[in-house]
Amino acid sequence: MAESTKYGPWVGGDDWRSWVGVSITSETATTATVKVRGWFESDAGSSTGSGNVKGWVGYGIGNGSVTWSGATNIDPFGEGTGFYFNTGTSWTINKTHAAQTVWGYADVEGQAGIYSGYKSQCYAAVTVAAKTNYAVTFNNNGGSGAPDAQTKWYGETLTLSSTTPTRTGYTFSGWNTKADGSGTNYASGGSYTGNAALTLYAKWTAVTYGITYKANGGTGSDQTQTKTYGVNATLKAANTFSRTNYTFTNWNTAANGSGTTYAAGSTYATNAALILYAQWQLTTYSVTFDANGGTGAPAAQTKNSGSALTLSSVVPTRSGYGFLGWATTQARANAGTVDYAAGGTVAAATNQNLALYAAWKVAAPTLEIVSAYRSDSSWNPADDGTSAVVTINAESQTGATLSFSVTVGSVTVTSPSATAGNTRTFHLSSAAPSADQAYAVSVTATDSNGSATKTAVIQTAWYAIDVKRGGHGIAFGKTAKDDYLADFGMGIHVDDDVDVDGDLNVAGSYNLAASDIPSLPASKVDSGTFDAARIPSLDASKVGSGTFDVARIPDLAAGKITSGTFAAARLPTVSASAQGAMTAAQYKKLAGVTYGSITITTDSTYRIDGTITFGVTYSSAPKVLVQMGASWNRNATNAERAGTLTLFVASVTTTGATLHLHNYSVSSGNAITVYWAAFGTIA
């Protein structure tokens, strides 16, 4: 670097002057070496003697103080001569963040003799550059609001700006020396110690949103998925969860399906968290019916998974065939194999579509009993006849030959004679049905395809009145069969009184009004007893306004009533006159009152005790009143005072009480009558 020089003024009658030269001889990033030289020039023409003049060199920074070198003795000589009194003194200058002006000084001063008091001083300047620095810049890298550039000084640690940029949908996660984040990371507000220029790029982490999937009645734990800002998410498929007997339909933001619907595997583009609930639909299966050659198959049905299904009871028809049921395949149906009956049940565990085929069998004969009645021997209808005529209508579905059997009661007539054709009449005499008995008549028609049976009833012979042979029994509306019995085969209505000397057995129901119960004097009710079962259970509505004398209610011991209960309406009204007189003891117990008196004799002691016995037991301690005079006088403490005597109730139990009599001045030997009364609920 070029040297900066300067002469000082001539002094001592223009005999001598100073000169300075300053230069930067070397420098680093942080320091500079400054060299200062001093020159002495004289035109005095003669030596002044060593030490009479001294010279110094020095430096100063800006307006700061000067640092000087050690003094140098100068021995001037002839006019026009000069020399370096200091060939160069160097100083190291520390660089700062700004350029510095460094001054080099030369100072020559007379010390003695003719030069005493003279000084020639000069100075020249050089500029020391600022410390080496580097630019640190910040790149938003897609965001905004990056901090301003910073300066990094050589050898110093730079604290990076704490200002952070922003970017919609992203979180700032620091700085990196490469835009793609593959370089060196630096934290916001972190330190940079490198001695080089630096460009930092903002690192961004996309905001993520949670997508939660809930089974909503199905099985399986909650599932989660992450949706990244600006990136579409593909929603999970339907098999995330399962639910017995249900089929997954879609996802919804509300558990009840009232929110937004999302299909499984669809795209979710919204930048927001999301909770999705599985939506379920009960799984159903179709059940179809094929008449398989017939007609009239029922309509298809729907079976809910996990629930039993009752099949339609509608039965198809096919000419000449009988319906057997439904088969799960046509082959099984044609083989006559039945899996389900009409109106049968498909089990809850059968969860599949069903195609049902009608299974057919050639039909058995058709059979109908047209009539069945008693007849005389000429086959004419007769109520008391002992023969029977049965008319049927029968037909084979395939024209096959029919055979018949007829059963009357317990007698079977095989291959009975009959008229020809589909409508046939059987004349039955060998069965000999009795006129006194009803008979079941059963007819069976059989061909090669099967058989059919129908039943009818031949009633007994009808009588208005029948007298048993010998005259010992009579029946109304039926045959008389029992001795010494009037037997009714019909209901009985009686408008007047009924007198019964013997037993009266009623198999049906009967109602008794008050007027149906005769008014019997007491003498007509003896001392006998009744079982409860022999007293009919009458509703209140069945008992009218009639009353009973007390004497008409038998005296029944508790042990004589075995079972049954009586309603209030079944208890007769008892007049007050029949209640009888009540004793005082009975009244006291009814009212809960007991009373009496005791005698307490005074003595020389201050307190005399007395004891009351109620004679009954109360459910809890009763209230007790006491007196010593002609009238009751009870205060809050159950005490009563008479002169110098004080009487009070000390304690009360459910069976008695203790009295205390305080004697203040009454002499001994006085008998005090104490009256008492107790009030409470007697147990």
TIROFI-79603 format. One record per residue (C-alpha): residue number from 1; y, x, z. Coordinates in nm, 3 decimals. Each point is the difference from the previous one (the first is absolute). Example, Ala and Ser with C-alpha at 12.3 -4.5 7.8 and 13.67 -1.06 7.14 Angstrom:
 num       Y       X       Z
   1  -0.450   1.230   0.780
   2   0.344   0.137  -0.066
//
This chain:
 num       Y       X       Z
   1   0.000   0.000   0.000
   2   0.349   0.139  -0.089
   3   0.196   0.160   0.280
   4   0.324  -0.161   0.109
   5   0.274   0.260   0.083
   6   0.351   0.009   0.136
   7   0.263   0.269   0.094
   8   0.196  -0.016   0.316
   9   0.374   0.080   0.023
  10   0.142   0.352   0.004
  11   0.113   0.104   0.341
  12   0.156   0.301   0.166
  13   0.276   0.043  -0.253
  14  -0.241  -0.080  -0.278
  15  -0.224   0.278   0.110
  16  -0.335  -0.182   0.010
  17  -0.174  -0.329  -0.042
  18  -0.340  -0.173   0.039
  19  -0.243  -0.154  -0.245
  20  -0.300  -0.229   0.051
  21  -0.292  -0.092  -0.217
  22  -0.245  -0.281   0.090
  23  -0.313  -0.104  -0.186
  24  -0.327  -0.189   0.047
  25  -0.272   0.250  -0.043
  26  -0.301  -0.231   0.048
  27  -0.087  -0.353   0.103
  28  -0.290  -0.229   0.080
  29  -0.030  -0.377   0.024
  30   0.140   0.015   0.350
  31   0.204   0.327   0.027
  32   0.239   0.227  -0.194
  33   0.073   0.371   0.061
  34   0.373   0.080  -0.018
  35   0.115   0.364  -0.041
  36   0.356   0.108   0.085
  37   0.151   0.343  -0.105
  38   0.324   0.155   0.121
  39   0.228   0.241  -0.199
  40   0.287   0.215   0.121
  41   0.265   0.120  -0.242
  42   0.292   0.240   0.086
  43   0.293   0.163  -0.181
  44   0.141   0.188   0.302
  45  -0.086   0.333  -0.142
  46  -0.116   0.166   0.321
  47  -0.276  -0.057   0.251
  48   0.086  -0.194   0.305
  49  -0.275   0.134   0.213
  50  -0.340  -0.148   0.072
  51   0.007  -0.313   0.215
  52   0.365  -0.080  -0.046
  53  -0.109  -0.290  -0.231
  54  -0.304  -0.227   0.048
  55  -0.153  -0.260  -0.224
  56  -0.223  -0.305   0.047
  57  -0.185  -0.245  -0.226
  58  -0.110  -0.348   0.101
  59  -0.080  -0.351  -0.118
  60   0.093  -0.350   0.096
  61  -0.127  -0.343  -0.114
  62   0.265  -0.246  -0.098
  63   0.266  -0.007   0.264
  64  -0.232   0.132   0.265
  65   0.035   0.319   0.198
  66  -0.053   0.344  -0.157
  67  -0.291   0.220   0.084
  68   0.099   0.370  -0.030
  69  -0.200   0.314  -0.055
  70   0.043   0.306   0.212
  71   0.322   0.212  -0.049
  72   0.004   0.285  -0.254
  73   0.231   0.305   0.040
  74   0.207   0.060  -0.308
  75   0.154   0.344  -0.080
  76   0.253  -0.059  -0.273
  77   0.075   0.277  -0.240
  78   0.210   0.065  -0.307
  79   0.201  -0.249  -0.182
  80  -0.179  -0.230  -0.236
  81  -0.336   0.056   0.161
  82  -0.233  -0.270   0.130
  83  -0.354  -0.050   0.120
  84  -0.241  -0.255   0.149
  85   0.032   0.017   0.372
  86  -0.291  -0.253   0.011
  87  -0.236   0.001  -0.291
  88  -0.144  -0.338   0.095
  89  -0.101  -0.198   0.304
  90  -0.230  -0.298  -0.059
  91  -0.034  -0.323   0.195
  92  -0.254  -0.286  -0.039
  93   0.154  -0.342  -0.036
  94  -0.210  -0.314   0.074
  95   0.044  -0.256  -0.267
  96   0.101  -0.353   0.097
  97  -0.008  -0.341  -0.169
  98   0.337   0.090  -0.163
  99   0.129   0.304  -0.187
 100   0.186   0.250   0.224
 101   0.301   0.227  -0.074
 102  -0.069   0.345   0.147
 103   0.295   0.237   0.035
 104  -0.033   0.380  -0.008
 105   0.266   0.186   0.201
 106   0.131   0.363  -0.006
 107   0.237   0.109   0.274
 108   0.166   0.351   0.015
 109   0.220   0.075   0.297
 110   0.201   0.310   0.098
 111  -0.100   0.132   0.342
 112   0.237   0.293   0.066
 113   0.253   0.229  -0.154
 114   0.209  -0.112  -0.289
 115  -0.233  -0.298  -0.078
 116   0.002  -0.141   0.345
 117   0.066  -0.373  -0.001
 118  -0.072  -0.058  -0.370
 119  -0.275  -0.237  -0.120
 120  -0.114  -0.090  -0.347
 121  -0.246  -0.296  -0.013
 122  -0.148  -0.181  -0.298
 123  -0.279  -0.256  -0.064
 124  -0.193  -0.139  -0.293
 125  -0.242  -0.300  -0.017
 126  -0.339  -0.083  -0.143
 127  -0.178  -0.338   0.006
 128  -0.342  -0.032   0.159
 129  -0.181  -0.291  -0.158
 130  -0.140  -0.286   0.211
 131  -0.358   0.008   0.122
 132  -0.251  -0.093  -0.269
 133  -0.066  -0.376   0.001
 134  -0.214  -0.246  -0.184
 135   0.044  -0.364  -0.095
 136  -0.239  -0.257   0.149
 137   0.016  -0.324  -0.196
 138  -0.172  -0.336   0.057
 139  -0.149  -0.222  -0.268
 140  -0.046  -0.377   0.071
 141  -0.313   0.000  -0.213
 142   0.028  -0.371  -0.077
 143   0.191  -0.106   0.309
 144   0.366   0.016   0.094
 145   0.221   0.140   0.273
 146  -0.119   0.364   0.000
 147   0.211   0.239   0.213
 148   0.257   0.234  -0.155
 149  -0.096   0.354  -0.099
 150  -0.009   0.261   0.277
 151   0.061   0.379   0.001
 152  -0.265   0.230   0.133
 153   0.131   0.343   0.110
 154  -0.217   0.301  -0.036
 155  -0.195   0.079   0.312
 156   0.110  -0.312   0.180
 157  -0.201  -0.313   0.077
 158   0.134  -0.313  -0.162
 159  -0.047  -0.337   0.173
 160  -0.061  -0.247  -0.276
 161   0.202  -0.320  -0.004
 162  -0.143  -0.290   0.201
 163   0.138  -0.253  -0.247
 164  -0.289  -0.183  -0.164
 165   0.005  -0.180  -0.333
 166  -0.140  -0.348  -0.050
 167  -0.215  -0.167  -0.262
 168  -0.103  -0.364  -0.020
 169  -0.367  -0.046   0.079
 170  -0.045   0.357   0.119
 171   0.026   0.196   0.321
 172   0.167   0.342  -0.004
 173  -0.252   0.260   0.117
 174   0.191   0.329  -0.034
 175   0.095   0.253  -0.266
 176  -0.211   0.205  -0.237
 177   0.080   0.287  -0.234
 178  -0.164  -0.188  -0.288
 179   0.073  -0.347  -0.127
 180  -0.368  -0.098   0.009
 181  -0.031   0.112   0.362
 182  -0.240   0.284  -0.077
 183   0.234   0.273   0.126
 184   0.116   0.100   0.345
 185   0.094  -0.276   0.241
 186   0.321   0.001   0.206
 187   0.087  -0.253   0.265
 188   0.334  -0.173   0.012
 189   0.207   0.200   0.249
 190  -0.251   0.285  -0.017
 191   0.066   0.372  -0.048
 192   0.025   0.207  -0.316
 193  -0.023   0.378   0.042
 194  -0.057   0.112  -0.357
 195   0.258   0.212  -0.178
 196   0.002  -0.179  -0.330
 197   0.151  -0.302  -0.161
 198  -0.199  -0.316   0.065
 199  -0.027  -0.346  -0.150
 200  -0.171  -0.257   0.219
 201  -0.147  -0.324  -0.134
 202  -0.033  -0.313   0.213
 203  -0.359  -0.091   0.079
 204  -0.076  -0.371  -0.003
 205  -0.288  -0.193   0.150
 206  -0.043  -0.345  -0.143
 207   0.014  -0.280   0.259
 208  -0.338  -0.167   0.048
 209  -0.082  -0.354   0.104
 210  -0.313  -0.122   0.173
 211  -0.212  -0.274  -0.156
 212  -0.229  -0.157   0.260
 213  -0.297  -0.218  -0.094
 214  -0.139  -0.251   0.254
 215  -0.340  -0.170  -0.013
 216   0.151  -0.336   0.110
 217  -0.327  -0.148   0.121
 218  -0.223   0.239  -0.187
 219  -0.180   0.308   0.132
 220   0.134   0.353  -0.002
 221   0.286   0.192   0.161
 222   0.352   0.003  -0.138
 223   0.038   0.218  -0.310
 224   0.314   0.196  -0.089
 225   0.154   0.138  -0.318
 226   0.314   0.205  -0.065
 227   0.256  -0.107  -0.257
 228   0.242   0.277  -0.112
 229   0.360  -0.078  -0.089
 230   0.041  -0.057  -0.369
 231  -0.374   0.020  -0.062
 232  -0.200  -0.317  -0.058
 233  -0.297  -0.059   0.231
 234  -0.325  -0.155  -0.119
 235  -0.115  -0.248   0.264
 236  -0.351   0.020   0.136
 237  -0.289  -0.185  -0.153
 238  -0.168  -0.313   0.133
 239  -0.295   0.177   0.165
 240   0.212   0.149   0.277
 241  -0.125  -0.270   0.238
 242  -0.275  -0.261   0.005
 243  -0.041  -0.345   0.153
 244  -0.324  -0.189   0.028
 245  -0.008  -0.312  -0.219
 246   0.343   0.075  -0.146
 247   0.130   0.163  -0.317
 248   0.309   0.219  -0.012
 249   0.273  -0.149  -0.223
 250   0.312   0.217   0.036
 251   0.243   0.161   0.243
 252   0.295  -0.179   0.159
 253   0.289   0.105   0.221
 254  -0.074  -0.291   0.237
 255  -0.330  -0.058   0.178
 256   0.003  -0.368  -0.099
 257   0.068   0.081  -0.364
 258   0.356  -0.138  -0.001
 259   0.159   0.336  -0.089
 260   0.003   0.209  -0.316
 261  -0.334   0.034  -0.177
 262  -0.130   0.331  -0.140
 263  -0.315   0.034  -0.205
 264  -0.253   0.265   0.095
 265   0.066   0.315  -0.204
 266   0.349  -0.115  -0.102
 267   0.312   0.219   0.000
 268   0.241   0.007   0.293
 269   0.337   0.146  -0.100
 270   0.230  -0.103   0.286
 271   0.120   0.283   0.221
 272  -0.078  -0.166   0.334
 273  -0.281  -0.017   0.254
 274  -0.250  -0.279  -0.056
 275  -0.264  -0.186   0.203
 276  -0.259  -0.183  -0.206
 277  -0.252  -0.256   0.128
 278  -0.327  -0.063  -0.177
 279  -0.021  -0.355  -0.132
 280  -0.339  -0.167   0.008
 281  -0.151  -0.297  -0.175
 282  -0.316  -0.164   0.118
 283  -0.276   0.098  -0.243
 284  -0.151  -0.297  -0.176
 285  -0.304  -0.051  -0.218
 286  -0.079  -0.267  -0.256
 287  -0.303  -0.225   0.025
 288  -0.081  -0.174  -0.329
 289  -0.264  -0.262  -0.075
 290  -0.207  -0.035  -0.318
 291  -0.189  -0.331  -0.043
 292  -0.264   0.197  -0.197
 293  -0.093  -0.281  -0.237
 294   0.138  -0.279   0.212
 295   0.346  -0.149   0.039
 296   0.251  -0.055   0.277
 297   0.009   0.347   0.157
 298   0.262   0.028   0.276
 299   0.327   0.179  -0.060
 300   0.027   0.370   0.079
 301   0.073   0.095   0.361
 302   0.176   0.293   0.163
 303  -0.163   0.194   0.284
 304   0.216   0.198   0.242
 305  -0.134   0.342   0.087
 306  -0.153   0.006   0.347
 307  -0.014  -0.380   0.029
 308  -0.288  -0.233  -0.066
 309   0.035  -0.251  -0.284
 310  -0.149  -0.349  -0.004
 311  -0.113  -0.068  -0.354
 312   0.092  -0.323  -0.172
 313  -0.233  -0.288   0.074
 314   0.040  -0.126  -0.358
 315  -0.343  -0.003  -0.166
 316  -0.038   0.025  -0.380
 317  -0.239  -0.231  -0.184
 318  -0.256   0.049  -0.271
 319  -0.205  -0.275  -0.155
 320  -0.359   0.016   0.120
 321   0.063   0.276   0.249
 322   0.069   0.031   0.364
 323   0.259   0.247   0.125
 324  -0.154   0.268   0.221
 325   0.307   0.205   0.087
 326   0.194   0.301  -0.125
 327  -0.130   0.344  -0.101
 328   0.200   0.322  -0.035
 329  -0.139   0.072  -0.349
 330  -0.113  -0.221  -0.286
 331  -0.342   0.164   0.005
 332  -0.048  -0.090   0.367
 333   0.120  -0.355  -0.068
 334  -0.246  -0.043  -0.290
 335  -0.277   0.127   0.226
 336   0.088  -0.269   0.254
 337   0.126   0.251   0.258
 338   0.280  -0.141   0.213
 339   0.255   0.223   0.178
 340   0.249  -0.265   0.113
 341  -0.024  -0.372   0.062
 342   0.273  -0.239  -0.108
 343   0.244  -0.002   0.292
 344  -0.161   0.318   0.130
 345   0.177   0.301   0.144
 346   0.084   0.334  -0.157
 347  -0.010   0.245   0.291
 348   0.317   0.170   0.117
 349  -0.157   0.339  -0.080
 350  -0.059  -0.093  -0.366
 351   0.313   0.143  -0.154
 352  -0.046  -0.012  -0.377
 353   0.051  -0.230  -0.295
 354  -0.284  -0.248  -0.043
 355  -0.115  -0.179  -0.315
 356  -0.241  -0.274   0.108
 357  -0.247  -0.173  -0.232
 358  -0.159  -0.338   0.061
 359  -0.375   0.013   0.063
 360  -0.189  -0.305  -0.126
 361  -0.337  -0.157   0.057
 362  -0.148  -0.285  -0.194
 363   0.093  -0.301   0.213
 364  -0.239  -0.193   0.221
 365  -0.035  -0.371  -0.069
 366   0.282  -0.234   0.088
 367  -0.087  -0.265   0.257
 368   0.179  -0.299   0.149
 369  -0.132  -0.273   0.231
 370   0.148  -0.318  -0.138
 371  -0.127  -0.229   0.275
 372  -0.253  -0.023   0.287
 373  -0.078  -0.327   0.184
 374  -0.265  -0.196   0.186
 375  -0.202  -0.249  -0.202
 376  -0.278  -0.251   0.033
 377  -0.337   0.055  -0.162
 378   0.137  -0.125  -0.329
 379   0.271   0.263   0.008
 380   0.276  -0.246   0.064
 381   0.274   0.110   0.245
 382  -0.079  -0.113   0.358
 383   0.177   0.111   0.322
 384  -0.325  -0.014   0.194
 385  -0.218   0.123  -0.279
 386  -0.267   0.264   0.056
 387   0.002   0.133  -0.355
 388   0.274   0.198  -0.171
 389   0.152   0.032  -0.345
 390   0.171   0.329  -0.099
 391   0.184   0.033  -0.331
 392   0.098   0.342  -0.128
 393   0.163   0.158  -0.304
 394  -0.157   0.338  -0.091
 395   0.020   0.223  -0.309
 396  -0.138   0.342  -0.099
 397   0.266   0.236  -0.138
 398  -0.243   0.133  -0.262
 399  -0.205  -0.318  -0.068
 400  -0.291   0.128   0.204
 401  -0.245  -0.240   0.167
 402   0.107  -0.117   0.344
 403  -0.223  -0.057   0.300
 404   0.102  -0.182   0.318
 405  -0.083  -0.025   0.366
 406   0.143  -0.250   0.247
 407   0.000   0.034   0.379
 408   0.061  -0.299   0.223
 409   0.043   0.111   0.360
 410  -0.294   0.234   0.055
 411  -0.216  -0.141  -0.282
 412   0.007   0.174  -0.339
 413  -0.097  -0.189  -0.316
 414  -0.102   0.252  -0.264
 415   0.036  -0.106  -0.364
 416   0.096  -0.357   0.084
 417  -0.023  -0.260  -0.267
 418   0.333  -0.055  -0.170
 419   0.159  -0.150  -0.303
 420   0.067   0.231  -0.296
 421   0.326   0.155  -0.124
 422   0.282   0.172   0.174
 423   0.056  -0.300   0.232
 424  -0.317  -0.061   0.196
 425  -0.094  -0.241   0.273
 426  -0.260   0.080   0.266
 427  -0.181  -0.281   0.182
 428  -0.108   0.131   0.339
 429  -0.251  -0.198   0.202
 430  -0.247   0.261   0.120
 431   0.274   0.153   0.220
 432   0.024  -0.337   0.184
 433   0.347   0.043   0.158
 434   0.025  -0.188   0.328
 435   0.271  -0.266   0.022
 436   0.103   0.135   0.340
 437   0.087   0.351  -0.117
 438   0.236   0.166  -0.246
 439  -0.155   0.249  -0.242
 440   0.127   0.293  -0.203
 441  -0.118  -0.017  -0.360
 442  -0.013   0.337  -0.180
 443  -0.063   0.024  -0.377
 444  -0.079   0.330  -0.174
 445   0.003   0.043  -0.380
 446  -0.162   0.318  -0.139
 447  -0.028   0.163  -0.346
 448  -0.065   0.353  -0.125
 449   0.358   0.104   0.079
 450   0.005  -0.109   0.364
 451   0.030  -0.303   0.217
 452   0.263  -0.232   0.147
 453  -0.020  -0.209   0.318
 454   0.208  -0.295   0.112
 455  -0.020  -0.208   0.320
 456   0.089  -0.360   0.088
 457  -0.051  -0.216   0.313
 458  -0.186  -0.331   0.029
 459   0.148  -0.179   0.301
 460  -0.192  -0.197   0.260
 461  -0.048  -0.367  -0.048
 462   0.317  -0.181   0.111
 463  -0.014  -0.252   0.286
 464   0.282  -0.196   0.166
 465  -0.219  -0.065   0.311
 466  -0.355   0.123   0.047
 467  -0.236  -0.093   0.287
 468  -0.275   0.247   0.080
 469  -0.350  -0.129  -0.029
 470  -0.091  -0.166   0.330
 471   0.364  -0.086   0.075
 472   0.061   0.291   0.239
 473   0.283   0.165  -0.199
 474   0.288  -0.104  -0.219
 475   0.218   0.191  -0.250
 476   0.324  -0.084  -0.175
 477   0.057   0.148  -0.346
 478  -0.323   0.203   0.015
 479  -0.371  -0.030   0.061
 480  -0.104  -0.080   0.358
 481  -0.231   0.282   0.108
 482   0.034   0.038   0.379
 483  -0.125  -0.225   0.277
 484   0.242  -0.141   0.252
 485   0.303   0.121  -0.185
 486   0.278  -0.168  -0.191
 487   0.074   0.253  -0.272
 488   0.324  -0.012  -0.199
 489   0.017   0.170  -0.337
 490   0.367  -0.088  -0.040
 491   0.322   0.013   0.201
 492   0.063  -0.249   0.283
 493   0.328  -0.183   0.061
 494   0.032  -0.190   0.331
 495   0.292  -0.236   0.061
 496  -0.104  -0.102   0.352
 497  -0.148   0.157   0.312
 498  -0.326   0.187  -0.013
 499  -0.232  -0.003   0.300
 500  -0.259   0.274   0.004
 501  -0.277  -0.015   0.261
 502  -0.184   0.305  -0.122
 503   0.090   0.326  -0.174
 504   0.249  -0.003  -0.287
 505  -0.047   0.288  -0.247
 506   0.271   0.048  -0.262
 507  -0.078   0.252  -0.273
 508   0.335  -0.038  -0.174
 509   0.355   0.013   0.128
 510   0.171  -0.273   0.200
 511   0.350  -0.072   0.133
 512   0.085  -0.182   0.320
 513   0.338  -0.159   0.061
 514   0.115  -0.102   0.349
 515  -0.092  -0.354  -0.081
 516  -0.356   0.119  -0.076
 517  -0.048   0.107   0.363
 518  -0.062  -0.308   0.213
 519   0.181  -0.041   0.332
 520  -0.278   0.049   0.253
 521   0.051  -0.076   0.369
 522  -0.073   0.280   0.241
 523  -0.330  -0.160   0.094
 524  -0.129   0.063  -0.351
 525   0.027   0.379   0.038
 526  -0.273   0.133   0.223
 527  -0.027   0.346   0.159
 528  -0.176   0.161  -0.292
 529   0.128   0.317  -0.163
 530   0.086   0.088  -0.362
 531  -0.051   0.321  -0.198
 532   0.315   0.106  -0.182
 533  -0.190  -0.028  -0.326
 534  -0.051  -0.371   0.065
 535   0.373  -0.066   0.007
 536   0.123  -0.024  -0.359
 537   0.292   0.220  -0.099
 538   0.282  -0.240  -0.078
 539   0.331   0.103  -0.155
 540   0.311  -0.136   0.167
 541   0.048  -0.229  -0.297
 542  -0.342  -0.156   0.067
 543   0.094  -0.115   0.354
 544   0.232  -0.295   0.016
 545   0.221  -0.119   0.285
 546  -0.276  -0.121   0.228
 547  -0.029   0.139   0.357
 548  -0.290   0.063   0.237
 549  -0.033  -0.086   0.365
 550  -0.072   0.300   0.218
 551  -0.328  -0.161   0.099
 552  -0.110   0.010  -0.365
 553   0.001   0.381  -0.009
 554  -0.336   0.123   0.134
 555   0.008   0.263   0.272
 556  -0.131   0.300  -0.196
 557  -0.077   0.330   0.169
 558   0.122   0.305  -0.194
 559  -0.357   0.106  -0.059
 560  -0.074  -0.328  -0.176
 561   0.238   0.077  -0.288
 562  -0.181   0.252  -0.215
 563   0.235   0.065  -0.291
 564   0.284  -0.136  -0.206
 565   0.368  -0.045   0.077
 566   0.223  -0.301   0.052
 567   0.337  -0.051  -0.166
 568   0.283  -0.160   0.193
 569  -0.055  -0.323  -0.190
 570  -0.356  -0.014   0.133
 571   0.116  -0.016   0.367
 572   0.061  -0.359   0.117
 573   0.328  -0.102   0.153
 574  -0.038  -0.022   0.381
 575   0.243  -0.228   0.183
 576   0.192   0.127   0.302
 577  -0.172  -0.253   0.222
 578  -0.329   0.175  -0.066
 579   0.124   0.341   0.113
 580  -0.054  -0.066   0.373
 581   0.203   0.119   0.300
 582   0.107   0.368   0.035
 583  -0.018   0.173   0.338
 584   0.287   0.203   0.142
 585  -0.206   0.315  -0.039
 586  -0.059  -0.081  -0.367
 587   0.369  -0.064  -0.054
 588   0.102   0.326   0.170
 589  -0.230   0.196  -0.223
 590   0.126  -0.184  -0.306
 591   0.367   0.067   0.097
 592  -0.064   0.362   0.107
 593   0.139  -0.065   0.353
 594  -0.157   0.095   0.334
 595   0.163  -0.037   0.339
 596  -0.070   0.019   0.371
 597   0.121   0.144   0.329
 598  -0.086   0.276   0.245
 599   0.109   0.076   0.358
 600   0.151   0.332   0.101
 601   0.044   0.072   0.375
 602   0.282   0.234   0.103
 603  -0.063   0.301   0.218
 604   0.200   0.296   0.122
 605  -0.020   0.183  -0.331
 606   0.276  -0.006  -0.253
 607  -0.223  -0.107  -0.298
 608  -0.288  -0.245   0.004
 609  -0.221  -0.048  -0.308
 610  -0.159  -0.318  -0.132
 611  -0.252  -0.063  -0.277
 612  -0.014  -0.290  -0.249
 613  -0.321  -0.092  -0.186
 614   0.057  -0.222  -0.307
 615  -0.354  -0.136  -0.017
 616   0.001   0.043  -0.379
 617   0.037   0.294  -0.238
 618   0.306   0.020  -0.225
 619  -0.008   0.172  -0.338
 620   0.292   0.215   0.121
 621   0.198   0.029   0.329
 622   0.178  -0.337   0.054
 623   0.347  -0.069   0.137
 624  -0.008  -0.061   0.381
 625   0.252  -0.198   0.213
 626   0.007   0.010   0.383
 627   0.194  -0.190   0.268
 628   0.034  -0.017   0.379
 629   0.202  -0.321   0.011
 630   0.003  -0.347  -0.141
 631   0.126   0.105  -0.345
 632  -0.072   0.271  -0.251
 633   0.243   0.291  -0.002
 634  -0.101   0.272  -0.244
 635   0.225   0.281  -0.117
 636  -0.053   0.276  -0.256
 637  -0.221   0.204   0.235
 638  -0.234  -0.289   0.101
 639   0.154   0.021   0.350
 640   0.110  -0.270   0.243
 641   0.211   0.045   0.317
 642   0.005  -0.224   0.306
 643   0.216   0.124   0.286
 644  -0.113   0.348   0.092
 645  -0.326  -0.034  -0.193
 646  -0.031   0.113  -0.361
 647  -0.305  -0.098  -0.204
 648  -0.079   0.144  -0.344
 649  -0.289   0.045  -0.243
 650  -0.112   0.364   0.000
 651  -0.264  -0.006  -0.278
 652  -0.184  -0.248  -0.222
 653  -0.342   0.022  -0.171
 654  -0.192  -0.257  -0.209
 655  -0.182  -0.129   0.312
 656   0.254   0.030   0.285
 657   0.319   0.149   0.143
 658   0.121   0.205   0.301
 659   0.299  -0.117   0.210
 660   0.225   0.209   0.226
 661   0.183  -0.166   0.293
 662   0.280   0.215   0.144
 663   0.075  -0.084   0.367
 664   0.348   0.103   0.112
 665   0.031  -0.176   0.340
 666  -0.257  -0.281   0.033
 667  -0.223   0.046   0.301
 668  -0.375   0.052  -0.026
 669  -0.245  -0.287  -0.013
 670   0.193  -0.230  -0.232
 671  -0.220  -0.167  -0.267
 672   0.184  -0.015  -0.334
 673  -0.137  -0.241  -0.260
 674   0.048   0.135  -0.353
 675  -0.035  -0.235  -0.297
 676  -0.082   0.148  -0.340
 677  -0.045  -0.109  -0.362
 678  -0.125   0.196  -0.305
 679   0.078  -0.082  -0.367
 680  -0.187   0.151  -0.297
 681  -0.290  -0.038  -0.243
 682  -0.334  -0.043   0.168
 683  -0.277   0.193  -0.171
//
